[in-house]
Amino acid sequence: MSDWQKELAIYTKNLNKASQDENLTRALTRAVKSYRQNVDTALCQYPHTPNLAEEVRAIKEYSMAHNKELLEKAMQAIESNHGHAFYAEDRQAALQIVKDIVGKGKIIVKGKSMLGEELGLREALQEEGNEVWETDLGEFILQLKKDRPMHILAPSIHVPREQVAEIFSKFFQKEIPADITEEVSVVRDFLREKYFTADVGISGANVVAADTGQIVIIENEGNVRLCTGVPPVHIAIVGIEKLVPTFQDAMKVAEVTWRYANYGAPGYVNIISGPSKTGDIEKVITYGAHGPKEFYVIFVNNGRSAMLGDENYRQALHCLRCGGCMYECPVFQITAGHYGRTYLSGIGSVWTAFIEGKESAAPMLYTCLRCGRCVERCPMKINVPDMVGRLRSEVVSD
């Protein structure tokens, strides 16, 4: 049996097993119901959102067509803001840049980042002898569970409160009840000390304004604000597809993203331009005030330019990572992230084809029902069924 056949067998086994998992069924049923109610309420409360989404589609189309010049402009702006900008062609280059900045034996607090998952960032830094903590509650649960994200936005969507209590009770070595408030509280207490002893904070970004070099990060827990504002060094890893021309464009992208991601308004919107600074003494700008002294932004390609260069698949880069398509996918509703690898469900199969290769994406491509429910929910109206059909043909012809 070839490696590909073995991988397919494992994928199929996990998919079938997931469909029989009562914990997963219970958790997803709750999550899908909650998501639909929340988004419907938000769209009723903010009825301009669908029209704003049309504006954002035009912004993304322009940004993809001018990605190279936007990247150059953003890197120049970051440097002028006293930050440091890097470009990484692939996974190996991105990891090497981070390792060179971080070094060894450091304490690192990390915000949620799908690009971090794509790169295997936490594991790579741990191999260098660093202590790395996921600070997003869902990612923290999965770190302890030694599991991977099962949703692009809600990574521990497949873990109900009862199972969380078991995981936490084992880790904290005391009885933690299956009460969500108690579960959140114990993690808050544990991570609080980590933020203030960390040497480095790492984050992703939802969108980057090329003209000002500002990165925008949407969150609810407040963990990203602490990761990016407390340690002396902040590193942001960003896919090149996150670039848009102006700060006003970035705000439009952010609003549409959070509206379709389950929130009328998020708890926090972080806008970061560079390291902390002050001019309070004689108006002399001095860097490294209360926040980070050093700010690094690493723009990562890793297959994205190939997607940009192919008009049949370029629209996949418009994805805002709101996660709405997954909640509507019939297969995802019964299997969660077992329908996928790093990137999940139909849109994830397209991303996998370019990030990891068509052979890796093949099982996902043939799992997709091509029903189009994802397109109906998607604010960018990305035609996933069409791209999946094209990729199937290419897989067969290859």
SVG drawing of the C-alpha trace seen along z (x, -y; Angstrom):
<svg xmlns="http://www.w3.org/2000/svg" viewBox="-33 -69 52 71">
<polyline fill="none" stroke="black" stroke-width="0.4" points="0.0,0.0 1.4,-3.4 1.7,-6.3 -1.2,-8.0 -3.4,-5.0 -2.5,-4.7 -3.3,-8.4 -6.6,-8.0 -7.4,-4.9 -6.7,-6.9 -8.7,-9.9 -11.7,-7.7 -11.5,-5.9 -11.4,-9.1 -14.3,-10.6 -16.5,-7.5 -15.5,-7.5 -16.3,-11.1 -19.8,-10.6 -20.4,-8.2 -18.9,-10.4 -21.6,-11.5 -19.4,-14.2 -18.8,-15.7 -22.5,-15.5 -23.6,-17.1 -21.1,-19.9 -21.7,-20.7 -25.5,-20.7 -25.2,-23.3 -22.7,-25.4 -24.6,-25.4 -27.8,-26.5 -26.0,-29.2 -24.1,-30.4 -27.2,-30.7 -29.1,-32.6 -26.3,-35.0 -25.6,-35.8 -29.2,-36.3 -29.6,-38.6 -26.5,-40.6 -27.6,-41.0 -31.0,-42.2 -29.4,-44.7 -26.9,-45.9 -28.8,-45.6 -26.1,-47.5 -23.7,-44.5 -24.6,-42.6 -24.0,-45.8 -20.8,-46.3 -19.8,-42.8 -20.2,-43.7 -17.8,-46.6 -15.3,-44.2 -15.5,-41.8 -14.4,-44.6 -11.6,-45.6 -10.4,-42.0 -10.5,-41.7 -8.4,-44.8 -6.0,-43.7 -5.4,-40.3 -4.6,-42.0 -2.2,-44.4 -0.8,-42.2 2.9,-42.7 2.8,-46.4 0.7,-46.3 3.2,-44.1 6.1,-46.4 4.1,-49.4 3.2,-47.6 6.7,-46.6 8.0,-50.1 5.3,-51.5 6.1,-49.0 9.8,-49.9 8.9,-53.6 6.8,-52.9 10.0,-51.5 8.9,-47.9 10.7,-45.2 9.1,-43.6 10.1,-40.3 8.9,-38.2 9.0,-34.4 8.6,-32.4 7.7,-29.2 7.2,-27.4 10.8,-26.7 11.8,-30.4 9.0,-31.6 10.0,-29.3 13.6,-30.3 12.8,-34.0 10.8,-33.4 13.5,-31.1 16.1,-33.7 14.1,-36.4 13.0,-34.2 16.1,-32.2 16.0,-29.4 14.7,-28.9 12.1,-31.6 8.5,-31.8 6.1,-32.5 2.4,-33.4 0.6,-32.9 -2.8,-34.1 -4.9,-32.0 -3.6,-31.8 -4.5,-29.5 -1.2,-30.4 0.5,-29.3 -1.2,-26.0 -0.2,-25.8 3.4,-26.4 3.5,-24.1 4.8,-27.1 4.2,-26.1 5.8,-22.7 8.8,-24.2 9.4,-26.7 9.0,-24.0 11.6,-21.9 14.0,-24.8 13.6,-24.5 11.0,-27.2 7.9,-27.1 4.9,-28.0 1.4,-28.6 -1.7,-28.9 -3.8,-31.6 -7.1,-31.4 -9.3,-29.2 -10.1,-26.8 -6.5,-26.4 -5.5,-26.0 -7.9,-23.1 -6.5,-21.5 -2.9,-22.0 -3.7,-20.1 -5.7,-17.5 -2.9,-17.1 -5.5,-17.6 -5.8,-19.9 -8.4,-22.6 -11.7,-21.3 -13.0,-24.7 -11.2,-27.7 -12.7,-30.1 -13.9,-27.9 -11.0,-25.4 -12.4,-23.3 -16.0,-23.2 -16.0,-19.4 -15.2,-19.4 -18.3,-19.7 -18.0,-21.2 -18.1,-17.8 -15.0,-16.7 -13.3,-20.1 -13.8,-19.5 -12.1,-16.1 -9.1,-17.6 -8.7,-20.5 -9.1,-18.4 -6.2,-16.2 -4.0,-19.2 -4.7,-21.4 -4.7,-18.3 -8.0,-19.4 -11.6,-18.8 -13.0,-21.2 -16.8,-21.0 -18.5,-20.9 -19.5,-24.5 -18.3,-26.9 -17.8,-29.8 -15.6,-27.8 -13.7,-26.3 -13.0,-29.8 -11.9,-31.1 -9.3,-28.5 -7.6,-29.1 -7.7,-32.9 -5.9,-32.4 -3.3,-30.1 -2.5,-32.2 -2.4,-35.5 1.1,-34.8 2.3,-33.6 1.5,-36.9 3.6,-38.9 6.6,-36.6 6.6,-35.9 9.6,-37.0 7.7,-37.0 4.1,-37.4 3.0,-36.0 -0.2,-36.8 -1.7,-36.5 -3.8,-39.3 -7.2,-39.5 -6.2,-42.3 -3.3,-44.6 -3.6,-48.2 -0.8,-48.6 -0.7,-52.4 -0.2,-52.7 1.4,-49.3 -1.2,-48.8 -2.3,-45.2 -5.9,-44.6 -6.8,-41.7 -10.3,-40.9 -10.9,-39.0 -13.3,-38.6 -11.3,-37.1 -8.7,-39.8 -5.9,-37.3 -4.5,-38.8 -4.4,-42.2 -2.3,-40.8 -0.1,-38.7 0.7,-41.7 0.8,-44.4 2.7,-42.9 5.8,-40.9 8.8,-43.0 8.7,-41.4 5.7,-41.1 5.8,-38.9 2.9,-39.0 2.7,-36.3 0.5,-37.2 -0.5,-35.6 0.1,-37.9 -3.6,-37.6 -4.5,-39.7 -3.2,-43.0 -5.7,-45.7 -4.8,-49.2 -5.9,-51.5 -6.8,-51.7 -10.4,-52.5 -10.5,-49.3 -9.1,-47.3 -11.9,-48.5 -14.6,-47.5 -13.0,-44.0 -12.9,-43.7 -16.5,-44.6 -17.8,-42.2 -15.5,-39.5 -16.8,-39.8 -20.4,-40.2 -20.4,-36.8 -18.2,-35.2 -20.9,-35.2 -20.8,-38.7 -22.7,-42.0 -19.6,-43.6 -16.4,-41.8 -15.0,-42.3 -11.8,-43.9 -10.4,-45.2 -6.6,-45.6 -4.9,-48.0 -1.1,-47.8 1.3,-50.0 4.6,-49.3 6.4,-49.0 5.1,-51.1 6.5,-54.6 6.3,-57.8 7.1,-61.5 6.2,-62.8 9.7,-64.0 10.7,-67.0 8.7,-65.5 11.5,-63.1 10.1,-59.8 11.4,-56.9 10.5,-53.3 9.6,-50.7 7.3,-52.4 4.8,-50.2 4.3,-47.7 6.7,-45.8 10.1,-47.3 10.3,-45.3 7.7,-44.6 8.1,-42.2 5.8,-41.4 6.4,-38.3 4.5,-38.1 4.2,-34.5 3.6,-33.2 3.7,-29.4 1.6,-28.6 -0.5,-31.8 1.2,-33.3 0.3,-30.2 -3.3,-30.7 -3.0,-34.4 -1.7,-33.5 -4.5,-31.2 -7.8,-33.0 -9.7,-29.8 -8.7,-29.7 -7.8,-33.3 -11.2,-33.9 -10.2,-31.4 -7.9,-34.1 -10.9,-36.3 -11.8,-34.1 -12.2,-36.2 -11.9,-33.2 -15.3,-33.9 -16.0,-30.2 -19.7,-30.5 -19.4,-28.1 -18.4,-25.3 -21.5,-25.6 -23.6,-25.3 -21.7,-22.3 -23.7,-19.0 -20.5,-17.0 -18.8,-19.3 -21.9,-19.2 -21.4,-15.5 -17.6,-15.3 -16.2,-18.7 -12.5,-19.2 -12.0,-15.5 -13.2,-16.7 -9.9,-18.4 -6.3,-18.8 -5.0,-22.2 -7.8,-23.9 -11.2,-22.4 -14.3,-21.6 -14.8,-22.7 -12.8,-25.9 -10.2,-24.1 -9.8,-21.5 -8.9,-24.3 -6.4,-25.8 -4.9,-22.4 -4.3,-21.8 -2.1,-24.9 -0.5,-24.8 0.2,-21.0 -0.4,-19.7 -3.3,-18.2 -2.6,-14.7 -3.1,-15.8 -6.3,-17.6 -7.8,-14.7 -9.7,-13.0 -11.2,-16.3 -12.1,-17.2 -14.2,-14.0 -15.8,-14.5 -17.4,-17.8 -21.0,-17.3 -20.8,-20.5 -24.3,-21.4 -23.5,-25.1 -24.7,-25.8 -21.3,-27.3 -21.8,-29.9 -25.1,-31.0 -23.6,-31.8 -20.2,-33.2 -20.1,-37.0 -17.5,-36.9 -19.7,-34.5 -16.7,-32.3 -17.7,-29.6 -16.3,-26.6 -18.3,-23.9 -16.9,-25.1 -13.3,-25.1 -13.7,-21.7 -15.0,-20.3 -12.1,-21.8 -9.6,-20.4 -11.1,-16.9 -10.6,-17.0 -7.0,-18.1 -6.3,-15.4 -7.6,-12.7 -5.7,-14.1 -2.5,-14.3"/>
</svg>
